[in-house]
Amino acid sequence: MSAARPRPNALVWLLLSVVVIGLDQWSKAWVLSSLPEFQPVPVIDGIWNWYRTYNTGAAFSFLSDAGGWQLWFFTALAVAISALMAKWLWETPRANWRRALPFALVIGGAIGNVIDRQVHGHVVDFIQWYIGSYAWPSFNIADAAIVAGAVGIAVFGLFEGKASKKAG
């Protein structure tokens, strides 16, 4: 009697996380070596600048003036969330890209920003969108991956929930 072969899980999607981390860190190295601090460099006039800035907090500089403890808090939070999502990847069938892709994006983005926090003591941000005098807070590739992953989790989760209701 042969044992059933376990079905392949989605941990291979962690390769996408590695790509996100690599692109994020490469782009930040370029920013640190090439862009002036706190000075807009137009990319597309009227909507997009390179704008090198730093964030010691979380999204939109939340807790950036908290005195330093937030570095360790956000590092621990990102590592815990990444570990949880890696566990979910382990439990996800490899072919289920709707579940695996968003998890991999969030993990890559979270770890990319953790590297910044541990190496620089802050996150390097450099992409700035604006219209007229209103500028969206600067962000980076890791942030974009986290947002895309979170949207994917919500949207694909919603569709998965509707499919489960129809099946039931």
C-alpha positions, -999 to 999 in steps of 0.1 A, spaced: 0 0 0 16 33 -11 12 65 8 -7 93 -10 16 119 -24 11 153 -8 -1 179 -32 24 206 -39 19 237 -18 24 274 -29 57 280 -11 73 283 -45 55 317 -47 81 329 -22 103 334 -53 81 363 -62 87 377 -27 124 375 -33 120 393 -66 100 421 -49 127 424 -22 154 425 -48 137 452 -69 128 472 -38 163 472 -24 179 478 -58 156 509 -63 164 522 -29 201 519 -34 197 538 -67 177 565 -48 202 568 -21 231 572 -45 213 594 -72 185 615 -58 188 646 -37 169 646 -4 136 664 -1 137 679 -36 112 669 -63 127 655 -95 99 656 -122 93 623 -140 60 632 -157 51 669 -152 20 674 -133 16 639 -118 48 621 -109 81 631 -91 110 612 -77 111 626 -42 136 611 -17 123 611 18 123 589 49 97 573 70 104 562 106 67 552 111 42 532 92 18 542 64 15 579 60 42 584 87 19 569 114 39 570 147 70 585 130 76 607 160 71 580 187 106 580 200 122 549 184 103 520 198 82 519 166 112 506 146 111 474 166 73 473 168 69 476 130 98 451 124 81 425 147 47 432 131 61 427 96 79 395 105 49 381 122 26 389 93 51 375 68 54 343 89 16 339 90 13 345 53 41 320 47 21 295 67 -9 302 46 12 297 14 22 263 29 -15 254 32 -24 267 -2 -23 245 -33 4 256 -57 -20 262 -86 -42 286 -65 -25 318 -77 -54 340 -66 -45 332 -30 -7 328 -34 1 359 -55 -12 384 -29 5 367 0 38 367 -19 35 404 -27 27 413 10 56 392 22 81 407 -2 70 442 5 70 437 43 105 422 43 118 449 19 107 476 44 121 455 74 155 455 57 153 493 55 143 497 91 172 475 103 199 489 80 189 526 79 166 530 109 139 542 86 122 533 53 134 551 21 105 565 1 108 581 -33 77 578 -55 55 608 -53 22 613 -72 6 647 -72 -20 669 -88 -17 706 -85 -6 714 -50 -18 682 -35 9 655 -32 2 619 -22 26 608 5 58 593 -10 61 556 -11 83 528 -25 82 495 -44 77 476 -11 47 498 -2 32 493 -37 36 455 -33 20 455 1 -10 475 -12 -14 454 -43 -12 422 -21 -38 436 4 -61 445 -25 -56 411 -40 -64 394 -7 -96 414 -3 -108 411 -39 -99 375 -45 -112 366 -10 -145 383 -19 -148 362 -51 -138 330 -32 -165 337 -6 -191 342 -33 -180 309 -51 -183 291 -17 -218 304 -12 -229 293 -47 -213 258 -42 -230 255 -8 
